[in-house]
């Protein structure tokens, strides 16, 4: 290139016009998440949200941030990008629900090698759909075009959720006690964890392609692996309005063995009864063809249980009824006993 040639940002791989187009395409998706508390329009430097804390004595903000890990590779392989945003919202919102928080608003970050307005709009559509499910307003975000950092066609997404809870109603797990019952809220599939192991089984060990059809599941590999993460906002809202909940656990990376101990007081153990009948066939397929140990499965995947509630034994039936009325399938899966950590009672 001649030294006198005038360079532009576009010559360096960043197309600001495409970014402007992306903003226009995502606007209708974003605005469907807004409520009366959203004060700023798209394009502001910061998102403004008016706090509605009527009835709260000591409101406490609860925040969480996360991404979706290597599940993104499935989106790349299928070239389907309109649901991966649901996963991003779910991973953040489900975490703050564990403290008893009511979701308020959400922000996203999308980084890509080469910005394509239509693809970004698809991603944001998924994020907006997730925010609607979570009753959370999407009030801001950032789209970064980084041509020397990400390969063409690849991107990463992350989210940030904020909720509110009255200080006296914060759920920490400190009230969990011996004899408490554990209720499992059913998952929608793999959610957004364990994908490195799942891809190893499907693509390396079995040699399957993303579009290969699995008769057992009546769907392709890609369809199975791209099923969006369940968002438990409606279920938690219904339960917390009627019942005292001693602990809530979101089963994400680390499965039962890393997540459950985070809420257990010292000297207490979560003993899970035989829940093999609740395990989705997806997980057994992975286990069988990957020759994976049972404990390793429960250390890696949700195994069909995306969230757990710890409740007083006397409240178990009533809580389960409320969950069913909220449309959330659930099952009794164990109890709290003396000890430490997690026990799979059938092993």
KAHU-V416211 format. One line per field, one symbol per residue. phi: phi as a letter, one per 20 degrees, with the letter a starting at -180 (. if undefined). burial: # if it has 9 or more other ideal C-beta (glycine too) atoms within 8 Angstrom, else .. A space follows every 10 residues. Layout:
# KAHU-V416211
phi = ???
burial = ???
This chain:
# KAHU-V416211
phi = .ffefeecff feoddfffff fffffegfff ffefcfeedd efoffcedce fddgndecfc eccbcaccmf fgfffffelc cecfffgffg fefgffffen fefdbbcccc cbfcfcgfff ffffgfffff fffelceedr rbdddcfedd fgndbccbcb dcccbfgfdf ddnfefbgnf eddeefedqf lccnffffff ffeefemedf efedggdlae gffffegfff ddffffffff fccedeacce ecgnlffeef ffdefgncce deffdgfeff ggfffffffe ldfgffffed delodebcdd cggfegffff fffffendgb bfcrbecfpb nccefee
burial = .........# ..###..##. ###.###.## ..##..##.# ...#..###. ........## .###.####. ######.#.. ########## ########## #.######## #####.#.## ########## ####.##### #.#.###..# ...####### #######..# #.#..##..# ########.# #####.#### ###......# ...#..#..# ##.###.### ########## ..#.###### ##..###### #.##...### ###.#..### .######.## .#..#.#### ########## ###.##.### .###.#.#.# #######.#. #####..
